[in-house]
Each structure stands twice: as structure tokens, then as C-alpha cells.
Amino acid sequence: MKITSIESFVLCDKLKQSFYFSQWEYSERKICIVKVTSDTGHVGWGEGYGPAGMIKAGIEHLTPFVIGQHPLETETIWSIMYRRTMDFARSGVLVSAISAIDVALWDLKGRILELPVHILLGGKKRDTIIPYATGMYFTDDSVMSDALSKEAVHYAQLGYKGMKMKVGLDIEADIANVKTVREAIGPDIDLMIDANHAYNLREAVQLANAVEKYNIYWFEEPISPEYYDQYSELRTKTSIPIAGGECEYLRFGFQTLLKSRSVDIVQPDICASGGLSEAKRIAAIASVYGVEVIPHTWGSGIAIAAAMHFVANLDSMPGRLKSPTSYIEYDQTENGLREELTTTDMIFDNGLIVISDTPGLGFEVNEDALYKYAQSPQNGLRIEESIIVQT
Ligand code: MG
């Protein structure tokens, strides 16, 4: 059994309405996905999180080292990919490229063995997980308050038990927006805030102290991810749990984050931090520190499925008779790629997602949608140009 081809695709969806967060504006959604084929005729799909064109270049760099390998040997292939790149990039987009191929290999392994990935990871430890809605980005200041409360109420009506809003524009506006959302959704829904590292320590303390009364479930990326000591100091100055890790890579990066006691909740992105193989190791390190893992998820149904299988397999932290909430991030912003690229039998029902037992990652890729978004005029790519095949 051997891997015979690796194809990568940059897909783009131009948004009807732009939105922005504390760092920059989104006017399009662009992702890199990868398809790995074995000589058995099976295929597996993966996705990388980050700049799509650079991840595609990384996948092309890694391809010759993966072709010809045994498709079930995910750990062996991960080690080969890492050794071939570690001298140049122990974080960043090359690790995202490794992640994309690794996720595709787990999907491929599941399809070959006819088992769901959560079984291959070691077992399904829960039947359902709880998605929290990610949305409430910034749009037009003049209607912000009204738009925010409408959006929040919409998520509540859909049955979400938790939701995450953006902060990081300026502290006074953030306080007003958090108040608006909390009043709109009432006291029983978990509310997270995410600054995308917009603030320094002084500002983060100021915002945290001002919004504590709104019962914030966690404060995500308050400070730039380099400042581990400032994260740990912030934790001593607020009762709000601090979350972070979406800009961290590999078990080594997460070891630094955890050792510095920077976060209460650690958020590896499966499609950036090293794939499912490395996410298992990151979770093992987090368990040593007794820190909860709730992955960051942003992208197509491939990334969402990878995160779902990972969370299905996660140990509860801590273990107890009545298990704590197992959250998964569920992006609700406009994204045709997420809606159209994959179909899955995972069911969202009354605020819960029932984990799929379908082999692999449990989705099918709609190749019509793949060609549509690869060929879209705004992408500027022809499908022929976006495929790399080596056999
Ligand atoms: Mg975030």
C-alpha cells in the first residue's frame, strides 16, 4: 500500500459583505485544501489554516517526501515531514502545510480501514459535543449595537448554548458592545470575548475588570501571543478565564505556553499547529498541566470535522461523573466554502452536535463546489493551474 498522489487547491469565496476584527478586514474567504490518494483507490482530504497560497507552496515542497509512503503510517510520515522542514520553520505556514497533509492522511486511513477517525485516535469519549457560535464581528459602527443584539438573539434562537463576540476596537466601545450582547441573550448563555491580541497588558486588565460583571466565559487572545509573562500576570488580575493558542505551533510551542501558566484554556488549531497527530501530543502536554483544550477552528467542513473527531476523543479535564462541557468552535460568519464544499451526517440539534461514526472524517467533498471556488473569477486561478499531482 502506498500514497500515489497529492493534489492541493486554493479556493476563494468573495463575500457579499465584508467584516473585520481588531486586526484587519475580511472581504473574501480563502483556504488551501489537499487531497491525498493511495494505490488502493481511496482518497483523504485535509486543510491548512493560514495564507492559502503559502500553504499550497508548503504542500508542494513536502509532496516528494510523502509520495510512496505507506498511507497508514501517519506518525512515520509526520516525522519525515517535520525533519525535512524543521531547520527552516518550526512554526508558521510550513507547519500548517504539514497539518493539512496530516489531516488528509487520518481521513485516508479511516476510509481505508472503514473506521471513523475518533476510533483511530483511541476512541469516542462522548456521543455529542457542544458548538459555540463564533460571530459578532465588526461591521458598520452606526448600526453596531442594533446589529449585534440581533445577531446574538439569532444564535440564541438557533439553540446555541455559547457564543463568542469580537472585542479589540477600543475599550469603551467593547464595554458597550459586551453589555448589549449580554442584555440581549440573558444570563444563561455562555458568552466569550476575543480581542485577537489587540491590547497591551494595562488595557487588557482594564477591559477584563470592566466586563467581569457580564459573566464572561473566557477572554481570548487579550494580548499579543509573544508575551507569555503578561498573559500569566493578567490571569492574576481578573477572575475571567484566559484563553489562547491559535497562533501557537507544535507541542514545543504549547509547552512554552503552558509552562508559563499563560492560559486557563488552550486553543490549538488542528489545521495549523501540526495536524491531528500533533494535536494528540499537545493535548497530552495540556493534561500534564491540568489545562482544558478547546480547539480553534476556522475554515471549511474539513477543518470542522477534524476538530470534531479530535474533541470526540479528548479526555475530560477534569474527569468526573457529570462531564464538563465539551465545546467546539462553530464559525457562523459568511463562508460559501464551509456551506458547500462538504456534506456530512453530523447533526446539529438543540444546541448539540451528534458525532458521526462514518469512516474517515465523516464527510464527502462536493467536487462541483471545489471546481466552482477554484475557478471563480475573483480567485484568478484556473483549476488546471491549481492541481499538483505526482505519481
Ligand atoms: Mg480567536
Residues whose N, C-alpha, C, O or C-beta is under 5 A from the ligand:
A	BS01	MG	D194 E220
